[in-house]
Amino acid sequence: MQFDDKSQTTMISLGFSPCPNDTFMFDAMVHHKVDTEGLAFDVVMEDVETLNQMALNGTLDVSKTSFAAFLYATGNYQLLNAGSALGKGVGPLLVCGPQSTYYSKTDAAKWHFAIPGKYTTANFLFSLFFPEAENKKEMVFSKIENAVLSGEVDAGVIIHENRFTYESKGLKKICDLGELWERETGQPIPLGGIAVKRSHSEEIKQKVDRVLRRSIEFAFANPKSGEEYVKMHAQEMDGDVRRKHIETYVNNFSIDLGENGREAIHILFQKAREVGMIQTIPSDIFVKHEIIIA
């Protein structure tokens, strides 16, 4: 964070992905379409696993992170109440090629799988429900469909817009990992959230939280406003897929996690502790929740 005495602007390094849900949410704040309360943003745009690694290294002031990566980043970061991706029917999918037949979980011990990153929530869920699967290859999420189709791997865990494109490419769904989570916990699946460095003052944390909420509310109220920004960073994506992407991953949980959202995240932490991924659960995972009266 840098402070400019002349402009009285607080500069915040901010990381998010070029995916439509993120550019939709962040457009208004990074382009000052809403009151940023004296904050300005040095934007770093990377794929989610790169952002996960940056969060683990404590690189950025504020960053999008998979909740599975956040499990290991709680020493440096807390979660904002705004900006998260949670929901039902939004989870990652496990898919295989058109000629493949998946019989049972015992096949998982033999098959080779593509995953969109070790620290993604997708891999967390895959590991939780398919512990036998040990032959994993990490790759950028956008390359997984083709890796399965080419036979480079037997199956892949797909996320983001690939949820809307895999069938048209001839891939078959083995299972919806989000549905498995919902069936077991009764909770929406926490995919990713926005983390802020603990070292910042409570005032800065609250400002970032308010400004992001304001940005998302502006985007919902003015959906055409950020259209070019979204399109610019998803040029290869069909317009209908961009729309579905936003509708799927940006919802009321994105505006404010609320008690239900925070409970779902706590359950994810509990699951991680049960399987030995983490030893303890911090008591202050979240930035203090500020009640905002419209």
Secondary structure, 3 states (H helix, E strand, C coil): CEEECCCCEEEEEEEECCCHHHHHHHHHHHCCCCCCCCEEEEEEECCHHHHHHHHHCCCCCEEEEEHHHHCCCCCCEEECCCCCEEECCCCCEEEECCCCCCCCHHHHHCCCEEECCCCCHHHHHHHHHCCCCCCEEECCHHHHHHHHHHCCCCEEEECHHHHHCCHHHCCEEEEEHHHHHHHHHCCCEEEEEEEEECCCCHHHHHHHHHHHHHHHHHHHHCCCCCHHHHHHCCCCCCHHHHHHHHHHHCCHHHHCCHHHHHHHHHHHHHHHHHCCCCCCCCCCCECCCCCCCC
